[in-house]
């Protein structure tokens, strides 16, 4: 997850976009980040470690 946070986002660096538009784009990225963070936190609780030490997602019905 850390690598994602350090990545520059081209949609926030368009020189021809208005300041208001860039602000809305940043808000959208923030919302997407919150959604992904929530998903990964849920996966942490639902994942089990296999014998190889890798994570395996269990289906929760």
Order of alpha helices (4+ residues) and beta strands (2+ residues): alpha-alpha-beta-beta
